[in-house]
Every structure is written in structure tokens, then in C-alpha cells.
Amino acid sequence: MLYVGMKARFKTQCSECGGTIKVGQEITKSGEKWVHKKCAEDTGKGEVLP
Ligand SMILES: [Zn+2]
């Protein structure tokens, strides 16, 4: 599955695993929150490209 991903430009928290998202890590959006791309792939909660 292909997720909308980008590199984090700021430090934030992953709403899925609760871990820190560091600048430069691959992230994706889950609703209004940011999650690690890997977490989105694991849970299937990330935004998927049409
Ligand atoms: Zn995570």
C-alpha cells in the first residue's frame, strides 16, 4: 500500500506509538495527527494515495 509520506520538518509526537518523531524521519498523517510512516503502515491508519 502506498502512503502519503514526507520528512518531518519539526519534532513532534507520534499519536500511534507515543514515541518522538525526529526531524528528518518519514512521517504521514493520521487524521489531524502525525504518525511515523511505519506506524501508519503497521496499523493501516495513514492516508492512502488514491
Ligand atoms: Zn510511531
mmCIF file of the protein (N, C-alpha, C, O) and its ligand, coordinates in Angstrom:
data_MODEL
# 
_entry.id   MODEL 
# 
loop_
_entity.id 
_entity.type 
_entity.pdbx_number_of_molecules 
1 polymer     1 
2 non-polymer 1 
# 
_entity_poly.entity_id                      1 
_entity_poly.type                           'polypeptide(L)' 
_entity_poly.nstd_linkage                   no 
_entity_poly.nstd_monomer                   no 
_entity_poly.pdbx_seq_one_letter_code       MLYVGMKARFKTQCSECGGTIKVGQEITKSGEKWVHKKCAEDTGKGEVLP 
_entity_poly.pdbx_seq_one_letter_code_can   MLYVGMKARFKTQCSECGGTIKVGQEITKSGEKWVHKKCAEDTGKGEVLP 
_entity_poly.pdbx_strand_id                 A 
# 
loop_
_entity_poly_seq.entity_id 
_entity_poly_seq.num 
_entity_poly_seq.mon_id 
_entity_poly_seq.hetero 
1 1  MET n 
1 2  LEU n 
1 3  TYR n 
1 4  VAL n 
1 5  GLY n 
1 6  MET n 
1 7  LYS n 
1 8  ALA n 
1 9  ARG n 
1 10 PHE n 
1 11 LYS n 
1 12 THR n 
1 13 GLN n 
1 14 CYS n 
1 15 SER n 
1 16 GLU n 
1 17 CYS n 
1 18 GLY n 
1 19 GLY n 
1 20 THR n 
1 21 ILE n 
1 22 LYS n 
1 23 VAL n 
1 24 GLY n 
1 25 GLN n 
1 26 GLU n 
1 27 ILE n 
1 28 THR n 
1 29 LYS n 
1 30 SER n 
1 31 GLY n 
1 32 GLU n 
1 33 LYS n 
1 34 TRP n 
1 35 VAL n 
1 36 HIS n 
1 37 LYS n 
1 38 LYS n 
1 39 CYS n 
1 40 ALA n 
1 41 GLU n 
1 42 ASP n 
1 43 THR n 
1 44 GLY n 
1 45 LYS n 
1 46 GLY n 
1 47 GLU n 
1 48 VAL n 
1 49 LEU n 
1 50 PRO n 
# 
loop_
_struct_asym.id 
_struct_asym.entity_id 
A 1 
B 2 
# 
loop_
_chem_comp.id 
_chem_comp.type 
_chem_comp.mon_nstd_flag 
ALA 'L-peptide linking' y 
ARG 'L-peptide linking' y 
ASP 'L-peptide linking' y 
CYS 'L-peptide linking' y 
GLN 'L-peptide linking' y 
GLU 'L-peptide linking' y 
GLY 'peptide linking'   y 
HIS 'L-peptide linking' y 
ILE 'L-peptide linking' y 
LEU 'L-peptide linking' y 
LYS 'L-peptide linking' y 
MET 'L-peptide linking' y 
PHE 'L-peptide linking' y 
PRO 'L-peptide linking' y 
SER 'L-peptide linking' y 
THR 'L-peptide linking' y 
TRP 'L-peptide linking' y 
TYR 'L-peptide linking' y 
VAL 'L-peptide linking' y 
ZN  non-polymer         . 
# 
_pdbx_entity_nonpoly.entity_id   2 
_pdbx_entity_nonpoly.name        ? 
_pdbx_entity_nonpoly.comp_id     ZN 
# 
_pdbx_nonpoly_scheme.asym_id         B 
_pdbx_nonpoly_scheme.entity_id       2 
_pdbx_nonpoly_scheme.mon_id          ZN 
_pdbx_nonpoly_scheme.ndb_seq_num     1 
_pdbx_nonpoly_scheme.pdb_seq_num     101 
_pdbx_nonpoly_scheme.auth_seq_num    101 
_pdbx_nonpoly_scheme.pdb_mon_id      ZN 
_pdbx_nonpoly_scheme.auth_mon_id     ZN 
_pdbx_nonpoly_scheme.pdb_strand_id   A 
_pdbx_nonpoly_scheme.pdb_ins_code    . 
# 
loop_
_atom_site.group_PDB 
_atom_site.id 
_atom_site.type_symbol 
_atom_site.label_atom_id 
_atom_site.label_alt_id 
_atom_site.label_comp_id 
_atom_site.label_asym_id 
_atom_site.label_entity_id 
_atom_site.label_seq_id 
_atom_site.pdbx_PDB_ins_code 
_atom_site.Cartn_x 
_atom_site.Cartn_y 
_atom_site.Cartn_z 
_atom_site.occupancy 
_atom_site.B_iso_or_equiv 
_atom_site.pdbx_formal_charge 
_atom_site.auth_seq_id 
_atom_site.auth_comp_id 
_atom_site.auth_asym_id 
_atom_site.auth_atom_id 
_atom_site.pdbx_PDB_model_num 
ATOM   1   N  N  . MET A 1 1  ? 0.837  -1.202 0.000  1.00 0.00 ? 1   MET A N  1 
ATOM   2   C  CA . MET A 1 1  ? 0.000  0.000  0.000  1.00 0.00 ? 1   MET A CA 1 
ATOM   3   C  C  . MET A 1 1  ? 0.869  1.248  0.000  1.00 0.00 ? 1   MET A C  1 
ATOM   4   O  O  . MET A 1 1  ? 1.955  1.251  0.580  1.00 0.00 ? 1   MET A O  1 
ATOM   5   N  N  . LEU A 1 2  ? 0.410  2.283  -0.631 1.00 0.00 ? 2   LEU A N  1 
ATOM   6   C  CA . LEU A 1 2  ? 1.208  3.489  -0.755 1.00 0.00 ? 2   LEU A CA 1 
ATOM   7   C  C  . LEU A 1 2  ? 0.635  4.602  0.125  1.00 0.00 ? 2   LEU A C  1 
ATOM   8   O  O  . LEU A 1 2  ? -0.525 4.995  0.005  1.00 0.00 ? 2   LEU A O  1 
ATOM   9   N  N  . TYR A 1 3  ? 1.490  5.084  1.000  1.00 0.00 ? 3   TYR A N  1 
ATOM   10  C  CA . TYR A 1 3  ? 1.026  6.121  1.914  1.00 0.00 ? 3   TYR A CA 1 
ATOM   11  C  C  . TYR A 1 3  ? 1.602  7.473  1.547  1.00 0.00 ? 3   TYR A C  1 
ATOM   12  O  O  . TYR A 1 3  ? 2.705  7.582  1.011  1.00 0.00 ? 3   TYR A O  1 
ATOM   13  N  N  . VAL A 1 4  ? 0.818  8.508  1.855  1.00 0.00 ? 4   VAL A N  1 
ATOM   14  C  CA . VAL A 1 4  ? 1.324  9.864  1.703  1.00 0.00 ? 4   VAL A CA 1 
ATOM   15  C  C  . VAL A 1 4  ? 2.351  10.085 2.801  1.00 0.00 ? 4   VAL A C  1 
ATOM   16  O  O  . VAL A 1 4  ? 2.027  10.077 3.988  1.00 0.00 ? 4   VAL A O  1 
ATOM   17  N  N  . GLY A 1 5  ? 3.577  10.280 2.388  1.00 0.00 ? 5   GLY A N  1 
ATOM   18  C  CA . GLY A 1 5  ? 4.628  10.450 3.385  1.00 0.00 ? 5   GLY A CA 1 
ATOM   19  C  C  . GLY A 1 5  ? 5.460  11.681 3.122  1.00 0.00 ? 5   GLY A C  1 
ATOM   20  O  O  . GLY A 1 5  ? 5.514  12.188 2.001  1.00 0.00 ? 5   GLY A O  1 
ATOM   21  N  N  . MET A 1 6  ? 6.093  12.144 4.146  1.00 0.00 ? 6   MET A N  1 
ATOM   22  C  CA . MET A 1 6  ? 7.016  13.258 3.997  1.00 0.00 ? 6   MET A CA 1 
ATOM   23  C  C  . MET A 1 6  ? 8.035  13.180 5.121  1.00 0.00 ? 6   MET A C  1 
ATOM   24  O  O  . MET A 1 6  ? 7.882  12.417 6.074  1.00 0.00 ? 6   MET A O  1 
ATOM   25  N  N  . LYS A 1 7  ? 9.055  13.970 4.989  1.00 0.00 ? 7   LYS A N  1 
ATOM   26  C  CA . LYS A 1 7  ? 10.045 14.001 6.052  1.00 0.00 ? 7   LYS A CA 1 
ATOM   27  C  C  . LYS A 1 7  ? 9.663  15.063 7.066  1.00 0.00 ? 7   LYS A C  1 
ATOM   28  O  O  . LYS A 1 7  ? 9.293  16.181 6.709  1.00 0.00 ? 7   LYS A O  1 
ATOM   29  N  N  . ALA A 1 8  ? 9.760  14.699 8.328  1.00 0.00 ? 8   ALA A N  1 
ATOM   30  C  CA . ALA A 1 8  ? 9.395  15.635 9.391  1.00 0.00 ? 8   ALA A CA 1 
ATOM   31  C  C  . ALA A 1 8  ? 10.309 16.856 9.355  1.00 0.00 ? 8   ALA A C  1 
ATOM   32  O  O  . ALA A 1 8  ? 11.530 16.743 9.247  1.00 0.00 ? 8   ALA A O  1 
ATOM   33  N  N  . ARG A 1 9  ? 9.692  18.003 9.446  1.00 0.00 ? 9   ARG A N  1 
ATOM   34  C  CA . ARG A 1 9  ? 10.470 19.245 9.475  1.00 0.00 ? 9   ARG A CA 1 
ATOM   35  C  C  . ARG A 1 9  ? 10.518 19.815 10.882 1.00 0.00 ? 9   ARG A C  1 
ATOM   36  O  O  . ARG A 1 9  ? 11.165 20.830 11.137 1.00 0.00 ? 9   ARG A O  1 
ATOM   37  N  N  . PHE A 1 10 ? 9.838  19.159 11.765 1.00 0.00 ? 10  PHE A N  1 
ATOM   38  C  CA . PHE A 1 10 ? 9.825  19.632 13.149 1.00 0.00 ? 10  PHE A CA 1 
ATOM   39  C  C  . PHE A 1 10 ? 9.679  18.416 14.045 1.00 0.00 ? 10  PHE A C  1 
ATOM   40  O  O  . PHE A 1 10 ? 9.230  17.355 13.612 1.00 0.00 ? 10  PHE A O  1 
ATOM   41  N  N  . LYS A 1 11 ? 10.061 18.586 15.281 1.00 0.00 ? 11  LYS A N  1 
ATOM   42  C  CA . LYS A 1 11 ? 9.970  17.495 16.234 1.00 0.00 ? 11  LYS A CA 1 
ATOM   43  C  C  . LYS A 1 11 ? 8.556  17.449 16.788 1.00 0.00 ? 11  LYS A C  1 
ATOM   44  O  O  . LYS A 1 11 ? 8.014  18.470 17.213 1.00 0.00 ? 11  LYS A O  1 
ATOM   45  N  N  . THR A 1 12 ? 7.969  16.278 16.783 1.00 0.00 ? 12  THR A N  1 
ATOM   46  C  CA . THR A 1 12 ? 6.612  16.150 17.301 1.00 0.00 ? 12  THR A CA 1 
ATOM   47  C  C  . THR A 1 12 ? 6.443  14.754 17.884 1.00 0.00 ? 12  THR A C  1 
ATOM   48  O  O  . THR A 1 12 ? 7.412  14.005 18.011 1.00 0.00 ? 12  THR A O  1 
ATOM   49  N  N  . GLN A 1 13 ? 5.226  14.411 18.234 1.00 0.00 ? 13  GLN A N  1 
ATOM   50  C  CA . GLN A 1 13 ? 4.981  13.123 18.847 1.00 0.00 ? 13  GLN A CA 1 
ATOM   51  C  C  . GLN A 1 13 ? 4.079  12.282 17.971 1.00 0.00 ? 13  GLN A C  1 
ATOM   52  O  O  . GLN A 1 13 ? 3.115  12.775 17.384 1.00 0.00 ? 13  GLN A O  1 
ATOM   53  N  N  . CYS A 1 14 ? 4.405  11.009 17.893 1.00 0.00 ? 14  CYS A N  1 
ATOM   54  C  CA . CYS A 1 14 ? 3.595  10.076 17.133 1.00 0.00 ? 14  CYS A CA 1 
ATOM   55  C  C  . CYS A 1 14 ? 2.361  9.708  17.944 1.00 0.00 ? 14  CYS A C  1 
ATOM   56  O  O  . CYS A 1 14 ? 2.476  9.237  19.076 1.00 0.00 ? 14  CYS A O  1 
ATOM   57  N  N  . SER A 1 15 ? 1.183  9.920  17.369 1.00 0.00 ? 15  SER A N  1 
ATOM   58  C  CA . SER A 1 15 ? -0.049 9.646  18.111 1.00 0.00 ? 15  SER A CA 1 
ATOM   59  C  C  . SER A 1 15 ? -0.363 8.153  18.132 1.00 0.00 ? 15  SER A C  1 
ATOM   60  O  O  . SER A 1 15 ? -1.274 7.711  18.832 1.00 0.00 ? 15  SER A O  1 
ATOM   61  N  N  . GLU A 1 16 ? 0.382  7.401  17.374 1.00 0.00 ? 16  GLU A N  1 
ATOM   62  C  CA . GLU A 1 16 ? 0.118  5.962  17.311 1.00 0.00 ? 16  GLU A CA 1 
ATOM   63  C  C  . GLU A 1 16 ? 0.926  5.199  18.364 1.00 0.00 ? 16  GLU A C  1 
ATOM   64  O  O  . GLU A 1 16 ? 0.363  4.442  19.154 1.00 0.00 ? 16  GLU A O  1 
ATOM   65  N  N  . CYS A 1 17 ? 2.230  5.398  18.372 1.00 0.00 ? 17  CYS A N  1 
ATOM   66  C  CA . CYS A 1 17 ? 3.071  4.666  19.316 1.00 0.00 ? 17  CYS A CA 1 
ATOM   67  C  C  . CYS A 1 17 ? 3.493  5.531  20.499 1.00 0.00 ? 17  CYS A C  1 
ATOM   68  O  O  . CYS A 1 17 ? 4.063  5.029  21.468 1.00 0.00 ? 17  CYS A O  1 
ATOM   69  N  N  . GLY A 1 18 ? 3.210  6.843  20.417 1.00 0.00 ? 18  GLY A N  1 
ATOM   70  C  CA . GLY A 1 18 ? 3.560  7.726  21.520 1.00 0.00 ? 18  GLY A CA 1 
ATOM   71  C  C  . GLY A 1 18 ? 5.020  8.132  21.536 1.00 0.00 ? 18  GLY A C  1 
ATOM   72  O  O  . GLY A 1 18 ? 5.463  8.867  22.418 1.00 0.00 ? 18  GLY A O  1 
ATOM   73  N  N  . GLY A 1 19 ? 5.764  7.648  20.554 1.00 0.00 ? 19  GLY A N  1 
ATOM   74  C  CA . GLY A 1 19 ? 7.184  7.965  20.505 1.00 0.00 ? 19  GLY A CA 1 
ATOM   75  C  C  . GLY A 1 19 ? 7.448  9.320  19.869 1.00 0.00 ? 19  GLY A C  1 
ATOM   76  O  O  . GLY A 1 19 ? 6.555  9.957  19.311 1.00 0.00 ? 19  GLY A O  1 
ATOM   77  N  N  . THR A 1 20 ? 8.674  9.729  19.968 1.00 0.00 ? 20  THR A N  1 
ATOM   78  C  CA . THR A 1 20 ? 9.076  11.010 19.393 1.00 0.00 ? 20  THR A CA 1 
ATOM   79  C  C  . THR A 1 20 ? 9.314  10.870 17.894 1.00 0.00 ? 20  THR A C  1 
ATOM   80  O  O  . THR A 1 20 ? 9.921  9.905  17.430 1.00 0.00 ? 20  THR A O  1 
ATOM   81  N  N  . ILE A 1 21 ? 8.829  11.842 17.158 1.00 0.00 ? 21  ILE A N  1 
ATOM   82  C  CA . ILE A 1 21 ? 9.145  11.937 15.737 1.00 0.00 ? 21  ILE A CA 1 
ATOM   83  C  C  . ILE A 1 21 ? 10.250 12.970 15.610 1.00 0.00 ? 21  ILE A C  1 
ATOM   84  O  O  . ILE A 1 21 ? 10.078 14.133 15.975 1.00 0.00 ? 21  ILE A O  1 
ATOM   85  N  N  . LYS A 1 22 ? 11.374 12.533 15.094 1.00 0.00 ? 22  LYS A N  1 
ATOM   86  C  CA . LYS A 1 22 ? 12.513 13.428 14.951 1.00 0.00 ? 22  LYS A CA 1 
ATOM   87  C  C  . LYS A 1 22 ? 12.523 14.063 13.575 1.00 0.00 ? 22  LYS A C  1 
ATOM   88  O  O  . LYS A 1 22 ? 11.963 13.537 12.613 1.00 0.00 ? 22  LYS A O  1 
ATOM   89  N  N  . VAL A 1 23 ? 13.177 15.208 13.513 1.00 0.00 ? 23  VAL A N  1 
ATOM   90  C  CA . VAL A 1 23 ? 13.324 15.900 12.229 1.00 0.00 ? 23  VAL A CA 1 
ATOM   91  C  C  . VAL A 1 23 ? 14.019 14.967 11.241 1.00 0.00 ? 23  VAL A C  1 
ATOM   92  O  O  . VAL A 1 23 ? 15.049 14.368 11.550 1.00 0.00 ? 23  VAL A O  1 
ATOM   93  N  N  . GLY A 1 24 ? 13.442 14.858 10.055 1.00 0.00 ? 24  GLY A N  1 
ATOM   94  C  CA . GLY A 1 24 ? 14.043 14.035 9.016  1.00 0.00 ? 24  GLY A CA 1 
ATOM   95  C  C  . GLY A 1 24 ? 13.465 12.636 8.932  1.00 0.00 ? 24  GLY A C  1 
ATOM   96  O  O  . GLY A 1 24 ? 13.734 11.913 7.972  1.00 0.00 ? 24  GLY A O  1 
ATOM   97  N  N  . GLN A 1 25 ? 12.670 12.240 9.927  1.00 0.00 ? 25  GLN A N  1 
ATOM   98  C  CA . GLN A 1 25 ? 12.054 10.915 9.877  1.00 0.00 ? 25  GLN A CA 1 
ATOM   99  C  C  . GLN A 1 25 ? 10.872 10.925 8.922  1.00 0.00 ? 25  GLN A C  1 
ATOM   100 O  O  . GLN A 1 25 ? 10.226 11.952 8.715  1.00 0.00 ? 25  GLN A O  1 
ATOM   101 N  N  . GLU A 1 26 ? 10.604 9.771  8.352  1.00 0.00 ? 26  GLU A N  1 
ATOM   102 C  CA . GLU A 1 26 ? 9.460  9.641  7.460  1.00 0.00 ? 26  GLU A CA 1 
ATOM   103 C  C  . GLU A 1 26 ? 8.184  9.596  8.295  1.00 0.00 ? 26  GLU A C  1 
ATOM   104 O  O  . GLU A 1 26 ? 8.040  8.772  9.198  1.00 0.00 ? 26  GLU A O  1 
ATOM   105 N  N  . ILE A 1 27 ? 7.265  10.501 7.972  1.00 0.00 ? 27  ILE A N  1 
ATOM   106 C  CA . ILE A 1 27 ? 6.012  10.571 8.710  1.00 0.00 ? 27  ILE A CA 1 
ATOM   107 C  C  . ILE A 1 27 ? 4.845  10.623 7.731  1.00 0.00 ? 27  ILE A C  1 
ATOM   108 O  O  . ILE A 1 27 ? 5.022  10.852 6.535  1.00 0.00 ? 27  ILE A O  1 
ATOM   109 N  N  . THR A 1 28 ? 3.675  10.409 8.257  1.00 0.00 ? 28  THR A N  1 
ATOM   110 C  CA . THR A 1 28 ? 2.466  10.540 7.458  1.00 0.00 ? 28  THR A CA 1 
ATOM   111 C  C  . THR A 1 28 ? 1.347  10.988 8.372  1.00 0.00 ? 28  THR A C  1 
ATOM   112 O  O  . THR A 1 28 ? 1.483  10.939 9.594  1.00 0.00 ? 28  THR A O  1 
ATOM   113 N  N  . LYS A 1 29 ? 0.238  11.427 7.789  1.00 0.00 ? 29  LYS A N  1 
ATOM   114 C  CA . LYS A 1 29 ? -0.852 11.943 8.593  1.00 0.00 ? 29  LYS A CA 1 
ATOM   115 C  C  . LYS A 1 29 ? -1.882 10.878 8.886  1.00 0.00 ? 29  LYS A C  1 
ATOM   116 O  O  . LYS A 1 29 ? -2.259 10.093 8.016  1.00 0.00 ? 29  LYS A O  1 
ATOM   117 N  N  . SER A 1 30 ? -2.334 10.865 10.137 1.00 0.00 ? 30  SER A N  1 
ATOM   118 C  CA . SER A 1 30 ? -3.436 10.005 10.527 1.00 0.00 ? 30  SER A CA 1 
ATOM   119 C  C  . SER A 1 30 ? -4.514 10.926 11.068 1.00 0.00 ? 30  SER A C  1 
ATOM   120 O  O  . SER A 1 30 ? -4.436 11.359 12.218 1.00 0.00 ? 30  SER A O  1 
ATOM   121 N  N  . GLY A 1 31 ? -5.516 11.230 10.262 1.00 0.00 ? 31  GLY A N  1 
ATOM   122 C  CA . GLY A 1 31 ? -6.491 12.244 10.655 1.00 0.00 ? 31  GLY A CA 1 
ATOM   123 C  C  . GLY A 1 31 ? -5.798 13.595 10.715 1.00 0.00 ? 31  GLY A C  1 
ATOM   124 O  O  . GLY A 1 31 ? -5.231 14.057 9.725  1.00 0.00 ? 31  GLY A O  1 
ATOM   125 N  N  . GLU A 1 32 ? -5.846 14.220 11.873 1.00 0.00 ? 32  GLU A N  1 
ATOM   126 C  CA . GLU A 1 32 ? -5.206 15.523 12.033 1.00 0.00 ? 32  GLU A CA 1 
ATOM   127 C  C  . GLU A 1 32 ? -3.851 15.404 12.709 1.00 0.00 ? 32  GLU A C  1 
ATOM   128 O  O  . GLU A 1 32 ? -3.187 16.406 12.977 1.00 0.00 ? 32  GLU A O  1 
ATOM   129 N  N  . LYS A 1 33 ? -3.447 14.168 12.982 1.00 0.00 ? 33  LYS A N  1 
ATOM   130 C  CA . LYS A 1 33 ? -2.211 13.979 13.729 1.00 0.00 ? 33  LYS A CA 1 
ATOM   131 C  C  . LYS A 1 33 ? -1.139 13.326 12.884 1.00 0.00 ? 33  LYS A C  1 
ATOM   132 O  O  . LYS A 1 33 ? -1.411 12.667 11.881 1.00 0.00 ? 33  LYS A O  1 
ATOM   133 N  N  . TRP A 1 34 ? 0.079  13.531 13.323 1.00 0.00 ? 34  TRP A N  1 
ATOM   134 C  CA . TRP A 1 34 ? 1.216  12.945 12.630 1.00 0.00 ? 34  TRP A CA 1 
ATOM   135 C  C  . TRP A 1 34 ? 1.617  11.643 13.289 1.00 0.00 ? 34  TRP A C  1 
ATOM   136 O  O  . TRP A 1 34 ? 1.616  11.518 14.513 1.00 0.00 ? 34  TRP A O  1 
ATOM   137 N  N  . VAL A 1 35 ? 1.957  10.686 12.462 1.00 0.00 ? 35  VAL A N  1 
ATOM   138 C  CA . VAL A 1 35 ? 2.465  9.412  12.969 1.00 0.00 ? 35  VAL A CA 1 
ATOM   139 C  C  . VAL A 1 35 ? 3.683  9.010  12.137 1.00 0.00 ? 35  VAL A C  1 
ATOM   140 O  O  . VAL A 1 35 ? 3.872  9.494  11.021 1.00 0.00 ? 35  VAL A O  1 
ATOM   141 N  N  . HIS A 1 36 ? 4.488  8.136  12.686 1.00 0.00 ? 36  HIS A N  1 
ATOM   142 C  CA . HIS A 1 36 ? 5.582  7.580  11.900 1.00 0.00 ? 36  HIS A CA 1 
ATOM   143 C  C  . HIS A 1 36 ? 4.973  6.875  10.686 1.00 0.00 ? 36  HIS A C  1 
ATOM   144 O  O  . HIS A 1 36 ? 3.896  6.283  10.766 1.00 0.00 ? 36  HIS A O  1 
ATOM   145 N  N  . LYS A 1 37 ? 5.677  6.953  9.579  1.00 0.00 ? 37  LYS A N  1 
ATOM   146 C  CA . LYS A 1 37 ? 5.171  6.253  8.395  1.00 0.00 ? 37  LYS A CA 1 
ATOM   147 C  C  . LYS A 1 37 ? 5.039  4.760  8.679  1.00 0.00 ? 37  LYS A C  1 
ATOM   148 O  O  . LYS A 1 37 ? 4.078  4.117  8.257  1.00 0.00 ? 37  LYS A O  1 
ATOM   149 N  N  . LYS A 1 38 ? 6.005  4.228  9.390  1.00 0.00 ? 38  LYS A N  1 
ATOM   150 C  CA . LYS A 1 38 ? 5.975  2.813  9.710  1.00 0.00 ? 38  LYS A CA 1 
ATOM   151 C  C  . LYS A 1 38 ? 4.763  2.453  10.570 1.00 0.00 ? 38  LYS A C  1 
ATOM   152 O  O  . LYS A 1 38 ? 4.146  1.404  10.384 1.00 0.00 ? 38  LYS A O  1 
ATOM   153 N  N  . CYS A 1 39 ? 4.431  3.337  11.513 1.00 0.00 ? 39  CYS A N  1 
ATOM   154 C  CA . CYS A 1 39 ? 3.275  3.085  12.369 1.00 0.00 ? 39  CYS A CA 1 
ATOM   155 C  C  . CYS A 1 39 ? 1.994  3.087  11.541 1.00 0.00 ? 39  CYS A C  1 
ATOM   156 O  O  . CYS A 1 39 ? 1.101  2.271  11.770 1.00 0.00 ? 39  CYS A O  1 
ATOM   157 N  N  . ALA A 1 40 ? 1.906  3.997  10.587 1.00 0.00 ? 40  ALA A N  1 
ATOM   158 C  CA . ALA A 1 40 ? 0.725  4.060  9.732  1.00 0.00 ? 40  ALA A CA 1 
ATOM   159 C  C  . ALA A 1 40 ? 0.610  2.783  8.900  1.00 0.00 ? 40  ALA A C  1 
ATOM   160 O  O  . ALA A 1 40 ? -0.480 2.247  8.699  1.00 0.00 ? 40  ALA A O  1 
ATOM   161 N  N  . GLU A 1 41 ? 1.753  2.317  8.427  1.00 0.00 ? 41  GLU A N  1 
ATOM   162 C  CA . GLU A 1 41 ? 1.736  1.099  7.624  1.00 0.00 ? 41  GLU A CA 1 
ATOM   163 C  C  . GLU A 1 41 ? 1.344  -0.099 8.479  1.00 0.00 ? 41  GLU A C  1 
ATOM   164 O  O  . GLU A 1 41 ? 0.614  -0.984 8.031  1.00 0.00 ? 41  GLU A O  1 
ATOM   165 N  N  . ASP A 1 42 ? 1.836  -0.116 9.713  1.00 0.00 ? 42  ASP A N  1 
ATOM   166 C  CA . ASP A 1 42 ? 1.535  -1.228 10.617 1.00 0.00 ? 42  ASP A CA 1 
ATOM   167 C  C  . ASP A 1 42 ? 0.048  -1.274 10.964 1.00 0.00 ? 42  ASP A C  1 
ATOM   168 O  O  . ASP A 1 42 ? -0.533 -2.353 11.075 1.00 0.00 ? 42  ASP A O  1 
ATOM   169 N  N  . THR A 1 43 ? -0.568 -0.097 11.136 1.00 0.00 ? 43  THR A N  1 
ATOM   170 C  CA . THR A 1 43 ? -1.942 -0.053 11.592 1.00 0.00 ? 43  THR A CA 1 
ATOM   171 C  C  . THR A 1 43 ? -2.943 0.177  10.472 1.00 0.00 ? 43  THR A C  1 
ATOM   172 O  O  . THR A 1 43 ? -4.142 -0.034 10.650 1.00 0.00 ? 43  THR A O  1 
ATOM   173 N  N  . GLY A 1 44 ? -2.443 0.616  9.304  1.00 0.00 ? 44  GLY A N  1 
ATOM   174 C  CA . GLY A 1 44 ? -3.345 0.908  8.200  1.00 0.00 ? 44  GLY A CA 1 
ATOM   175 C  C  . GLY A 1 44 ? -4.125 2.180  8.384  1.00 0.00 ? 44  GLY A C  1 
ATOM   176 O  O  . GLY A 1 44 ? -5.156 2.381  7.742  1.00 0.00 ? 44  GLY A O  1 
ATOM   177 N  N  . LYS A 1 45 ? -3.632 3.063  9.278  1.00 0.00 ? 45  LYS A N  1 
ATOM   178 C  CA . LYS A 1 45 ? -4.384 4.281  9.573  1.00 0.00 ? 45  LYS A CA 1 
ATOM   179 C  C  . LYS A 1 45 ? -3.931 5.492  8.775  1.00 0.00 ? 45  LYS A C  1 
ATOM   180 O  O  . LYS A 1 45 ? -4.553 6.552  8.839  1.00 0.00 ? 45  LYS A O  1 
ATOM   181 N  N  . GLY A 1 46 ? -2.874 5.339  8.042  1.00 0.00 ? 46  GLY A N  1 
ATOM   182 C  CA . GLY A 1 46 ? -2.358 6.501  7.302  1.00 0.00 ? 46  GLY A CA 1 
ATOM   183 C  C  . GLY A 1 46 ? -3.229 6.847  6.113  1.00 0.00 ? 46  GLY A C  1 
ATOM   184 O  O  . GLY A 1 46 ? -4.072 6.057  5.687  1.00 0.00 ? 46  GLY A O  1 
ATOM   185 N  N  . GLU A 1 47 ? -3.015 8.020  5.595  1.00 0.00 ? 47  GLU A N  1 
ATOM   186 C  CA . GLU A 1 47 ? -3.721 8.424  4.392  1.00 0.00 ? 47  GLU A CA 1 
ATOM   187 C  C  . GLU A 1 47 ? -3.131 7.691  3.199  1.00 0.00 ? 47  GLU A C  1 
ATOM   188 O  O  . GLU A 1 47 ? -1.915 7.654  3.012  1.00 0.00 ? 47  GLU A O  1 
ATOM   189 N  N  . VAL A 1 48 ? -3.997 7.120  2.412  1.00 0.00 ? 48  VAL A N  1 
ATOM   190 C  CA . VAL A 1 48 ? -3.547 6.359  1.263  1.00 0.00 ? 48  VAL A CA 1 
ATOM   191 C  C  . VAL A 1 48 ? -3.784 7.170  -0.003 1.00 0.00 ? 48  VAL A C  1 
ATOM   192 O  O  . VAL A 1 48 ? -4.822 7.812  -0.171 1.00 0.00 ? 48  VAL A O  1 
ATOM   193 N  N  . LEU A 1 49 ? -2.815 7.125  -0.869 1.00 0.00 ? 49  LEU A N  1 
ATOM   194 C  CA . LEU A 1 49 ? -2.969 7.840  -2.137 1.00 0.00 ? 49  LEU A CA 1 
ATOM   195 C  C  . LEU A 1 49 ? -4.081 7.202  -2.966 1.00 0.00 ? 49  LEU A C  1 
ATOM   196 O  O  . LEU A 1 49 ? -4.206 5.977  -2.996 1.00 0.00 ? 49  LEU A O  1 
ATOM   197 N  N  . PRO A 1 50 ? -4.879 8.010  -3.629 1.00 0.00 ? 50  PRO A N  1 
ATOM   198 C  CA . PRO A 1 50 ? -5.965 7.477  -4.451 1.00 0.00 ? 50  PRO A CA 1 
ATOM   199 C  C  . PRO A 1 50 ? -5.449 6.690  -5.656 1.00 0.00 ? 50  PRO A C  1 
ATOM   200 O  O  . PRO A 1 50 ? -6.244 6.177  -6.444 1.00 0.00 ? 50  PRO A O  1 
HETATM 201 ZN ZN . ZN  B 2 .  ? 5.064  5.830  15.851 1.00 0.00 2 101 ZN  A ZN 1 
# 
